[in-house]
């Protein structure tokens, strides 16, 4: 890519329209064309943060600004925080005139504000976290991945776009761009292709029929009209307004998921619309110890398998799959691996079958074009019964974080 590549394609002038995200009011002098282009003034916008504060980009003129597109559920984002790559870039500008703004253009960010606050606090992030649920600002900047950064110099000119660091974390492009600007040097490179999760944009405008379909589905599920709820969910999922994990974490659908007959249809529906590499299987009120399982789907030769469909299910905190029996689990989810084969699932730790000395475990079914289907189980090294596991079960090491969440990382291996 050349420094003159245009990111946005919508020819909107700030002089003729309200600033993105702002309330209608008198037009202001044009500050920049409403598209992101390296080497030109960055488009102005106004967004609200998690705590209700309003933030306008041009109010930060005179300071370097970092726009960090993020998604708290994205494994690639969390990896950069776990490895200290983000912290390393921030350390280079400590006590310098640099402002950091996180931007979340996920269509679900407003609905999951409480969950995002917990993630932000656990990560000890003190910068504003801006919500762009309509995706207006994300599309204006053509943000395509999380993580992805846009660095704006003190004159308001876009100086760098792309990846935070290289694949192995050895070259921190963001830190390099910031150092160059602080020392008055040219930024090079000005663009590096970002990697990670796709930005989960809403595919339908707010207030459209597909958005109303999701609300109607929730209302039907609460009233017990499961057939109508599933029909409305199908429309919402097909339009891309809702994602499978939206349904799994929404307590409005608890009764639907608990119904034996409706759950079978729900499973088929969510499986056919799986798009996320990071999913949550349980609603906030689900009893049990919180657990996060992450890893990469790869071949025996070590090659990552992007776009693999992963179906996972397990028992609840009582060791029970469902009232009907083993073959119809209540706690389940579908995901598709990301560009680097990565996946992440948030759930509760499964319990052993009641009255049986059976290891705690999760079931996985993995399918990918050009590869053999794989059915396997994942157990946990701190389970006293793991030595009695079923042959072929993988075992992962479990660590407990300061937040009380159990975490384990394990790659799922499939054959070509």
C-alpha positions, 0 to 999 in steps of 0.5 A: 500500500502507498501512503496515499491510499484512501481508506474511506469511500464515502464522500461526505464533507464535514461542512455539509453534514453534522460531525459523526456521532454528534447531535445536529447543530450549526455546521462548522468550518471543514476540518478534513474530508470525511474519509481516512487517508494517510498523509491527510487530516484525520476525519473528525468524529464525536463518540460516547465512552463507556462511562457516558463521556463525550469525546471529539477528535479535533479537541485533541489537536496539538497532541498525538492521538492513537485510535486503537480499534478493539473488541474485548472478546477477540483472542488477537486483542487479548494476546497483545495485552497478555504479552505486554505488546500494547503496554510496551507501546504505551510505555514509549510515550509515558509522560509525553503529549499523546492521547489514547482512545480505544474504539469498539465498532462491534454491533453488540458493544452497547448491549455488552457495556457491563461486560466490557467494563469488567474487561477494561478494569481487569486489563487496567485500561485507563484510557477512554473506551468509545462505543461505535455500535452503529459502525459509523466511525469504523467505516469512516476509517475503514477499520477492518480488524481488531486490533488495528491502530490509527496514529494521528500527529499533533497537526491532526494528520493521519500518520500510521495505520495498521498492525500494532506489531509483527506476528512474533511481537518482535517489531512494535510498529506502533511504538516505532511510529510514536517515537518517530513523531515525538522526535520529528522524524518521518514515520516508516512504514506508514501502513502494515496490514493488520491481523486479527478478528474482523470488526463485527459491524452491524449489517443493518441500520438501527431501527430496521426490521432485522433489529426489530426481529431480534427484540421480537424474538426475545419477547416471543421466547419470554412468552413461550412462543418458541416457534415465533422466536426462532423465526425472528431469530433466523431473520436477525441472524441472516441479516447479521444484526445478531450473532450466535453468542448474542443469543447464548448470553441473553437470558431472554432465551433461557426458557427456549434453550431449556426446552428440549424440542426448541433447543434442537432447532436453536442448535441448527440455527446457530450452527448455520450462522457461526461467524465468530472466533470468540464466543460466550456459551453462558448467560451471566446468571449461569451457576459455576466457575467461570472458565476461558478456553483458547487456542488454535486449530492446526494440522499435525504439521503445525499449519493454522486452519482458518475458518474451521467450524468448531462445535463445543458442548459440556455439562453444567455445574451439576454435571448434567447435560440436560434434563433429557440426557447426554445427547442434547446438551443445554450448554453449547456453542459454535464458532469459526476460527480466525485468520490465524486459526485462533479460537476462544470460548468463555463458559463455566467449568463443567462438572463430573457426572453425578455420582461417577468418578469421571473426569471433567471435560468438554466435547469438541467437533471440528470440521474444515474443508479439505480436512478430516472431521475431528471429534475429541474431548478436552480435560483439565490437569487439575482434575483429580479424575483426569488420569481415568479419562477416556482414551483420546482425550486431550488434557490442558493445564489450568491457571486461575487468574487474580479475577478468579477465572480459570484459563487454559490454552490448548491447540486442537489438531486435525488431519488433512 
